[in-house]
Amino acid sequence: MAAMSVIGIDFGNESCYVAVAKAGGIETIANDYSLRATPSYIAFSGKNRILGVAAKNQQITNMRNTVYGLKRLLGRRFNDPQVQREMQLLPFTVIETASGGAGIKVNYLNEDQVFSPEQCLAMLLTKLKDTSATALQTPVNDCVISVPSYFTNNERKALLDAACIAGLNVLRLFNETTATALAYGIYKQDLPGPDEKPRNVVFVDCGHASLQVSACAFNKGKLRMLATTADSHLGGRDVDLILADYFCKEFQTKYRIDAKSNARAFVRLLAEVEKIKKQMSANSTTLPLNIECFMEDKDVRSEIKRADMEAMCTSLFQRVEVTLRQCLEQSGLALEDIHSVEVVGGSTRIPAIKSLIEKVFHRTASTTLNQDEAVSRGCALQCAMLSPAVRVREFNVTDTQNYPISLSWDASSDGESSGEIEVFPINHSVPFSKMLTFYRREPFSIRASYTGNIPYPDRNIGMWTVRDIHPTADGRSQKVKVKARVNLHGIMYISSASLIESKEAEAEVVEEQNEKVNESTEAPQNETSNGQPEVGSSGWTKKISAWFSREGEEKKEKKKKQLVKSTELPIESLTVGFSQVEINQYTEQEFKMIAADRQEKERADARNALEEYVYELRGKLSSEDELASFILDADRDNLIQQLDDMENWLYEEGEDCNRQVYQDKLTELKAKGEPIQVRRLEHELRPTIIEEFARSLQLANKVVEQFRAKDPKFAHINDEEIKKVEQAVMQNYKWLEQARTQLNGTPKFLPPPITVAQIRQERSNFENTVSPIVNKPVPKPESPPKESKENNTDGVDKEQKHHSNANHEQPTQNSTQEENMEWSAS
């Protein structure tokens, strides 16, 4: 059905979730490893790309070519402080591209290649798209993708470009906080009415990379975001880094090894630290840390308690409290106005964060939502609402603008001064449009920028130049209206510019007299009883004088009319992001890589099929219970030697052959192995098939004996038919005995002289001959003579008539009695 393609994608820094809107509700899609979470990892090898779970599994052995942490690099330039900070933590190489952006250098197809973070993200989205299409068994195009609420214009555009390269049609970039609120509110049946006081709920989302806190007001059928605050560098990963740094210092003192100098060792340490962090959420006791062959063939051991972790992460938890209080302040809510505090995200399981939530909001954190899948479910719901193919419950969503946006412009040549205005203040409703009016006689530019604190080094959003503006005929400025808009994706842009021209045109307007109005208002005062006006009345006199003074001519007056003409003006934009040419180029490159991956997968499948057949056949040939007795010893040794040679070839010269070579080798081996397996199958099935045939012969022979014994069941069968059955039984019995003799005298290692298929065919022919005779239906008995039937009928009729008369008389008597009873009662 059409709803199958409606999906929501939760793009996380560590892992991704995909949910689909179906008729039965929202369902999270499992990947090819039967896991709901797909790691946000992309790996490159000499033959293909490796995506998702497989990429993370091989990270330790392919450190330099395994890419992750894309959320921190998306839409940023190489000299961005955040990119420079990430480069110190990431094991792969990040270089500066010719345009000043960040490029990821990897070895792909045995060549050094550079991909942008947007291209790498497109590869991950392609994997998620394929996973969804496989699970739903239908192509996937439309989707809604989650973004952090703190993402700026440039980061949102970069995510849209990546989705475009992956061939996805993004209906909306949905803020993670709003997606969580939608997943919470749409199923609530007890929300207050539209005119009642809303239910205010605070959502705390602490994931792998960031902390986001939002306040939302719910009414029946709608939600409105009140405020959103975030700390983009406060997540579970930051706790892991503090713990890893603690263990690195301990190992340096205890074992004289520096884990930070070895990327592979540090990644292994981070993985173990994350496990301990999860265990500490449920245990306050001392927990051990053991890593074998950590560095320099040394095993390391240590231990830590939850109290120690909380002491080390005090600065992080203080920032959590600051973010919580900022949201409370911006929302303008009092503590008693808050209904509940919902937590999502893996890091909200840390007891210290739950304690801070209770401290700030005076409420225990609620876990109504699925902490890992709430965002993807909200995105799937939003996609279903935006898609025309799916019908869902009406639910209005009003989002907010997280950072104030200002527009500025230069002074004009006719004296209009330059200016700046805050068009969209913080927490303004989204989507929204605003109209600005300018008076210009030449083209001019408008610049948009963020104001306030933003987690992005460049406050500039873009510049738009309005073209084709000329002065009027008398040299005056023209009126220009410009529309600024923040769309569903949260991206601000200048959507249109119009030139407003006003002209005064003269038109002849006939001045209409108001006699009818006067007549209608004055007539009631001068009417007689019959409704006719009196001739001597003042109203009648005025009317007659007006008729004669006009002399049949209508008065005409010339009035001026204002004509307004609106003309669309061209706009040139200068914003960050890929051009359409670059997107087309990257899309073509992505399709080529998809084709290469598919070809490599088919080649690997063919190789694995050949290798599997070699192992399987060799094992069966070596077992007496399998195929060993169905082949001569010399032939078996020869075939096993061929299989050994094939195995050696697979790991030497045949390591990188194309698919057709493997398929030809497999066909060659099957030509030798299949006959052996067929002989074994024939040997196993033959006794059962012969026994079934013999049973059919016995049943037919029993019918012949019963016929000879004058059994009435077979009295309707004539002698010729019985002879035909008897003859068929004798012939097939003789054939079956001869077949048994031949088969018993044939060794197992030789092809059987009579196959199972032949025995089945003989049985089928026999049953086709015998069954119509044995199962012949008994003819129906003849109907009785007509006269006797009529006599019986007359007797029955008379008897029925007698009974009917008796019955008729009885109700009459009863009715008489009833009448008498009623009469006496009256």
N, C-alpha and C positions, 0 to 999 in steps of 0.2 A: 504494500500500500504506500501511498505518497508520504505518510508520516514517518516512514522508516529513515528518510534522509535528513530528518530534523535532529541535529546533534549539537551538543554544547561541549566545548573543550576548556578544561582548566589547565592553563599553561603555567606550570610551576618551575621554580629554579632547580629543583631536585627531581621532580617527577610530574607526569601529566595524567589527567583522568578524562575520560570521554563518556558522556551520558547521552542517552537517546530518549526522545519523547515518543511513547507508544500509546496505543489505545488503552492499555491497562495501567499506565502511569509512566514514571521515569525509571529507567534501568541503566546501570553502569555497565559498560562494555568491557569484557575481559579480552586481553591480548592473546597472542599466539602461545604464551607461556601460562595461560589460564590465570593471569594476574590482572587485577583491576588497575594497578599503578604501572605506568610505563615510564621508566627512567628517561630523563631529558638528556640523553647521551647519544653522540654520533661518533663512530669510529671509521677510520679509513685504512684500507690494506692495499696490497699490490694487485688485488683482483676485483674488489668490490667495496661497497660501503656496508657498515654494520650499524644497525639502528636499534635503539630501545634497550631491552633487557640484555640481548646478546652483546651490545656494545659495552654495557657496564660490567658484564661478566669477564670480558677480556681486557679490562682496563689495566690491570697490573702488568700484563705482558705486552701492552702496546700503549705505553704512557704518552709518548710524544704525539700520537695520532688519534687520541681519544679526546673529543671536545665536549665540554659541559659548561654549566654556569652561564648560558647565553643571555639570561634575563638581565644580568649586570652589564652586558656589553652592547645590548641592542640600542641602535640609534645614537651611539656616542662616538666621538672622535678619539683618535689615538692619544692625544695629549690631555684627555679628560682625566682629572684626578682619580675618579672611580676606576677607570680602565687601568691606570698605572698601579692602583692598589690591588686590583684583581690579578694583574700579571705576576705579582709576587706569590700568589697562592695557586695559580694554575700551572700544571706541568707542561702544557703545550705552548707553542711559540705564537706570540701576537706581535705583528709588525705594523708599521705605518704604511698605508697605501698612498698612491699618487695624489688622491684627493684629500688626504689628511685623515681618512677614516681608519678604523681598526681592522686589520686583516689577519686571519688565522692561517698560519702556514703549516701544511701537513704533507705527508708523502702518500699520494694516491695514484694507483696504477704505476707504481715505481717511478713517479715523477713528483718533484716538489711543486705543489700548487697552493694558491692562496684563495681562500673563500672569505666572504664577509660574514659577520654574525647573522645577517638576514638570510643569506643563502643556507647557512647551517640550520637555522630555524626552519626554513622551508623544507629541508630534508626531513626533519623531525615531524613536521606537520603532514608530510607525505606519508610517513609511516603510520601516523594516527588515522589518516584518511583511509589507507589500505586496510588497517585493522577494523575500522568501522564498516567498510564495504564488505569485508569478509564475514563479519558477524551478522550483518543485516541482510546480506545477499542482495544488495542493490547499490548502485552508484551513489556516492555522497558528494554533494556540492555545497549546499547551504549550511551555514554553521554560525554560532555565536562563540567568540573567544573571550576569555576573561583577561583583564589587565589589572595591575595594581592601581589603586585610586591615585597614587602619587605620580603615575606616568605623565610626562609632559607631551606636548604636540609632536615633537620629533620622535620620541619613543613609540608613540601610538602609530605614527605614519610608518615607521620601520616594521612594526608588527603587521600592519596591513599589506606592506610590500611583500613580506615573507609569505603571507597567506595567498597573495596573488600569484607568486611564483609557484606555490604548491598546487594551484588550480582550485582554490577554495573561494567561494563567494561568501564573504563575511557580512552578515546582516547587521551585526552590531559588535563593537568592542565594549564589553560589559564590565564595569568596575566590580572587582571581587567582593567588595563590601555590599554592593547593591544586589549582586547575585545571591549572596548568602541571605540577605533580607527577603528576597523573593521566594527562595526555597523555604523559608520559615513561614511567611505570611500567607501564601496561596492556599495552604491546606488548613488554615485556622478557620473554624466555623463560628467562633465566639467573639470575633472582632467587633468593636463598637460601630454603630451606624455612621453614615456619612456626615450627619450633623452633630454627632456626639463628640465628646472629648476623646482624642485618639489614644491608642495604647502605645506608649513609648518603650522601645526595646533597644538596648545597647548590644552591639556585636563586637567581640574581640577576636581578631584573626591573627595569630602568631604562627607563621609557617617557617620554612627553612631559611628564608632570606630576609624577611621583613615583618614588621608589626603594623597592623592597621586596626583602628578603632573607629566605629561609626555609631551614630544615633539615628534611629528611624521611627517615624510616626505611622502607625497602622490604623486604617479604618476599613470598613467592609468594602472590598473590591478595589482598594488602592493602598499604596505606600508612598511616603515622601521622606527622602533622606534629609535629615536636619543638619548634620555636620559629620565630617570625616577628618581624622588626623592620622598621621603615619610616621613611623621611623623606618626609613628604607634600609638601614644597616643594623637592624636588631632582629635576629631570628635564631633558629636552632643552630645554624651554622656558626654563629658567633660564640655560642656556648661551647660548641665542639672545639673551636680554635683556642679558646682559653684553657680548656682541659688538655688539649694536645700540647700546648706550650708548657703546661705544668709537667706533663710526663716527659717531654723532651729534656727539660732541665734536670729532672730526676735521673733519666737514663745517662745523661752526659756525666753526671757526678758518680753514678753507681756503676755504669758499664763502660764509660769512656767512649761513647758513640754519640754522634750528632745526627739526629733523625732528620733535621731540616735540610741537611746537605744531600740527602738522598730522597728524590721525589717519590720513588716507589715505596720506600719505608714510611714516609710521611702519610701517604694515601692509606696505607694499611693501618697506621695508627689512628687516623681520623675515623676509619670504619669501625675499629674496636671501641673508640671513645663514644661513638654514636650509640653503640649497643649498650654500653655502661650507662649512658645518660638516660636511655629508655628504662633500664632496670631501676635506676634511682627514683624514677617517678612512682614506683610501687614499693620500694624498699628503702628504709632509712639505715640499714645495717651497712657494714663494710663490704665492699664488692671488690673482687680480684680482677686484675688485668694480666693476661698471659698471651704472649705472642712468640711463636716459635720461629727460629731463623729470621729474626727481625733485621739485623744488619751484621755483616762480618761473621756470619754463622753463629750468632749469639742469640740465645733465648732470653727474653726480658720478662720480668714479673714486677707487678706493683699492685697497689690497692688504693681505694678512695671511698669516702663516705659522702652522703648527700649534704651534710652540714659543711664539709670542706668545699664542695662545689658551689654552694650558695654563698659562701664567704668569698670565693674567688670571683664570682659573677655579680658582686654587689653593685658595681657601676652599671652593669646592663639592667639590673632590676630597678635601679633608680630611674633610668630612662624610660622603662616601662610605666612606672608611676606617673612620670611627667606627661607622657603621651595620653594616658587615661584621663588625667585631670584637664588636659587641653581640650579633649573631646567634650567633656562635661561642661566646660566653660563656653565653648563655641556653640553648643546646642542650646544653651539658655535654659536647660531643664534643672529643676530642683530634684533632690534625691528622692523625695516622695512621689515625684511624677514618673519615675522609672518603674516599669512593670517587672522587667527581668533583665539579666545580663547573660547572653548566649555566647559560648566560646566555640570556635572552630580552629582548625590548624593543628598540626602535630605538636608544636611546642607549647600549646596551652595546657598540655598534660603535666607540665612541670609544676610541682606543688607551690613553689615560691610565687609563680605568676598568678595562680588561683588565689593565693593569700592576698596579693596586692589588689586584685579585682574586688575581693570582699572588703578590703580596707577602704578603697576609694568610693565604691558604690553602695556599701553597706548591704550587699546582697551576695548570696552564694552563687558562684558561677553555675549556670545551667548547661546541660549537655543534651538538649533536645535534638539537635541536628547531628548528622553524621560528620564527624570532624574532618574527615579526609575528602568526602565526596560532595559536601554541601554546595561548593562553588560550581562544580560541573553540572549538578542537578539544576541549579538556578539558571545557568546558561542554556541548558536544554529547554527549560520552561520558557525563557525569553525568546528562543529561536522558534518555538512552537507558536508563540503569540505573534511574531513578525511574519511567519510563513503563511501564505494564503491556503496552503494544502491541509492545514491542521486546524481543528476547532478546539479551543480551550476556553476555560472560564475567563470572563472579562476581569482583568486586574490591571489597574493603571499604575505605572511606575514613573516616579519623578525623581531624577537623579540630581546631583549638585556639581558645581564647578569648584574644584578644590583650591585653585589658586586664582587671585584676581588678575584680570587681563585689561590692559590699557591700550588705546589707540592714539597715535601721534601723527602729526602732519606738518609740513613746512609752510612758511608764509607764501602768499601768492603775490604776483606782480601788481595787482590792483589794490594792494594795501591790506588785505586780510592777513592777520597775524597767524603765526604758527600756534599750535595748541596740542594739548594732551588731555584725554578724558578716560576715566576708568569705566569701561563699557560693561564688563561682567565682574561684579564684586565676588568675594569669596562666598561659597555656598549658594551661589545663584542657581536657579533652576536650569536644567539641561534636558533636552535640547531647547534652544531659544534663539531668537533673532532680534536684532535691534537696527533701527534705521537712523542714519546720520545724514544731515543736509549740509552741503557745501555750496559756495558761490565762487565759481572759477571761470577763467577765460582761456586756460591752457591746461594740458595734462598735468596731473599731480599724483603724488605717492602717499600711501598710508602705511605706517609701520605698526605692527602689533608686538607686544612684549608682556612678559609676566612681571608683576610687582610683588614685593614681599619675599619671603624665604622659600626657595624651591630647591629640590635635590638635583639640580642640573646647572652646570657652569654657565651656559649661555641662556640669558633671559629672552633673547630675541626669538620670536615665533616666525616672522616672515614679513615681506614687504610686497604690497600690491600697487601697481601703477594703473591709473584709469586713463585711457587713451581717447582720442577723437573728440576733444573738447575745444570749441572755438568761440570767440566772442560773438555777441549779437551784431546785427547790422549797424547799430549805433554805437558799437564798441563796449557795451556793458557786459558784466559777468553773467554766466549761465548758472541756473540752479541744477545741482547734481545731488541725487539721493543715492547713498551707499548703504547696502545691507551687510552687516556683520553677523555671523552665525556660528554658534557652537552646535555641531551636529550630534547624532546618536553615538558616534564613536568618541565624543569628547574632544574633537579636533576643531579648533577655531580657524575660520577663514573668511574672506570677503566673497560672499556668494553672488552678488550682482551690483551693478551701478547703472543708474538711469538718468538721462538728461531730460529735465522737465522744461518744456517750452510753453509759455502762455501767450496767447494772441487775443486782441479784442476785435470782434467782427460786428458790423452793423447789420441789424435785421429789422424788417418792418413787422411791427406787432400791432394788430388791430385792437384798439381800446374798446373793450366790451362795456356796455352800459349795464347798470345794475337795476334796471326797471323791474326785472323779475324778482330780484331780492326785495326791492322796496314794496313791490306788489304783494309779495307773500307776507311781509311783516306788517304792512298797513291795512290790508284788506280786512282782517278780522275786527279791527276797530270800527270800520265803517260799513259793516255788513248788516243788512236787514235780516229779518227772520228767515226769509227764503234764500239767503246767501247771495243776492245780487247787490252790487255796490250802488250807493245813491249818487245820482248825477250831480247834485249840488255840493257834494262833499269836497273837502280840500284835497284829498288824495286823488280823486278823479280829475280835478282841475289841473293839478300839477302834471299828471300823466298826459292830458290833452295838449298842454302847452309844450311839453317836451317833444311830442310827436311833430308838431308844426314847426318848432325851432330847428329840428334836425334836417328837415326838408329832404328826407330820404337818403342823405349822405352819411356814410360811416366815417367817424374820425379815426385817422391813422396817426401813430406816433412811432418815431424811430428810436429803438433802444439798443444799447451796446451789450453784447453777449461775450462771456469769457470762454475761450477754447483752450484746453490743456492737452498737450501732446507729449507722450513719454517715449523716449528712444533708448534702447539698450546700448550700453557702451562696452567696448572690449576692455578686458582686464588682463594685465600681465602679472603673473605671480612669481615671486622669488622666495621659495621655501626649501627646507631641508628634505631630502628624500631622493629616491631613484627616479630618473626620467622614464617615460614610457618605453624608450628605446632600450634602456638598460634592463628594465623588467622583462621585455620580450627576449633579450639576449640571455638573461639568467633562466628564464622559463624554458627556453630551448635547451640550454645546458642541463637543466634538471631532468628534462625528458630523456636526454641521451644517457644520463647516469641511471635513470630508472630502467631503461632498456638494457644497459650493461649489467645492472644488478640482476635482472630477470634472466639474462643469458647465462650469467655465472651460476645462478641458482639451478637452472636446468642442467648445466654441466656437472655441478656438484651432486645433484640428485642421480644423474646417470652413473657417475663414478661410485656413489654410495650403493646403488642398486647392484652394480657389478661386484663390489667388494662383499656385500651381504650375501650374494649368491655363492661366491667362492667359499666363504666360511660355512654357510649352511650345507652345501653339497658335500664338502670335505668331511664335515662332522657326521653326516648321515652315512657316507661311504665307510667310515671307520667303525660304525656301530653294527653289531650283528642283529640288533633289534630293528634296525632301520633298512638300509639298502645293501649291506655287505653280502647277504646271501643271494642277491638278485643280479650279481655280476661275477664273472670269473675273476679269480685272484690276480691273474696277470693283467687283465683289463683294468681292474680296480687300482692296482699299483700304478699303472700307466696314467690313469685319469687323475689320481691324487698328485702325481708328479706335475701334471699339467696345471693343476690348481695351485700348487706351490709356486710354480713359475709365474703364474698370473698374479699371485699376491706380491711376489718380488717386483714384477713389472709395475704394479700399481704404485709402489713406494719409490720407484726409481725413474725409469724413462716415462712411465705412464702417469706421472704426478700431475702434469698440466696439459693433458690432451683435450681436444674438443669433445663435445657431447657425442658426435656420431661415432667416434672411435670406440668409446665405451659401449655404446649400444651394439656395435658390430661384434665386439668381444663377448658381450653377454649373449648375443644370439648364437655365436659359435659354441659357447659352453652349454647352452640350453639344448642344442642339437645332440649333445652327448649325454647330458644328465637327464633330460626329460624321458627318454625311453626307459631308463632304469626305474624312475619314479612311477611310470605308467605300469610296468610289470608288477611292482609292489602293490599298486592300487588295484590292479586286476586280481591279484592273489587274495587281497583282503575282501573284496566285494563278491568274488565268484561263489563261495559257499552259500551266501544268503540268496543270491539270484537263482542258483540251481534249486535251492530248497523251495523258493516261492513258485517256481515253474512246476516242480514235482507236486506241490500242494494243489495247484490248479488242475493237474492231470487226475489226481485222486478224487477231487470233487466231481469232475465230469464223469469219471468211471462209476462213482457212487450213484449218479443219476441214472446211468444205464442199468445198473443192478436193480434199482428201485422200479424202473420201468418193466424189467423182466419179471419182477415179483408182483406185478399188477397193482402197483401203488396208485390210488385214485388221484393223487396230486399230479401225476403225469399222464393221466388217461387221455388228455387232449392232444398228446404228441403221437404222430403216426410212426409206423415202422421204418419208413425211409429216412426220416429225420434221425431216429435213434441210431440207425446204421451209420449215418454220416458222422454222428458224434463218436460212435464206437471206433470207427475207422480213424478219425483224427486223433483219438487218444492213443491208439496202438502205434500210429506212425510217429507221433511226437515223443512217446515213451521210448521207442527204439532209438530215435535221434538223440535224446537226452542221455541214454545209457552209453551210446557211442561217444558222445562229447565228454562224458565223465572219464571214460577209459583213455581217451586221447590226452585230456588235461592232466590226469594223474601220472601219465607216463612222460610228461614233458618237464624237464628241469626248470627251476625258478629263473635261472639266468638266461633262458631262451624266451623269445616272444611266444605267447600262448597261441596254439593253432586255432582256437575258438575264443573270441573275445566276449566280454560281458555284454557289449552292445548287441552282438549276434544272438546271444541267449535271450536277451530282452525282446529282440525283434521276433524270434520264433514263438515266444510266449504270447506276444501281442497278436500274431497271426492266428495262433490256436484259439485264443479267447474271442477274436473277431468271428471265427467260424462257429464256435460252440455256443457262445452267449445268446445269440438270437433264438436258438432252439431251446436251450435250457430255461431261459427266462421268458418263454412264450406265454402270453397271458391266457388265462382260462376263458373260453367263450361264455357270454351271458346266457342264462336260461331263457327258454321260449316263454312268451306271455301266455296266460290261461285263455281258454275259449271265451268268445264274446257272450254267448247265452248264459253260461253259468255266472258270468260277471254281472249281467243284468239282473238275474234272479237274486243274487246276493244283495245287489243294490236295492231292489224292491223291499226285501226283508228289512234291510237297515233303515230305509225310508219310513216304513210303517212303524218300526220301533221308535225312531226319532220323533215321528208325529205324535205317537202315544205319550211319550215323555213330555213333549212340548205342550200338549193339551193339559196334562196334569199340572205342569208348572204354571200355565196360564190361569188355571182355576184357583190355584193357591194364592197368588198375589191379589186376586179379586176379593177373596175372602178376607185376606189381611187388611186390604184397603177399607173394606166395609167395617171391620172391627175398629180401625183407626178413626173412621168417620164417627162411629158410634161413641168412641171414647171422647173425641173432641166435642161432640154434641152434648154429652152428659156433663163435661167439664164447664161448658158455657152456662 
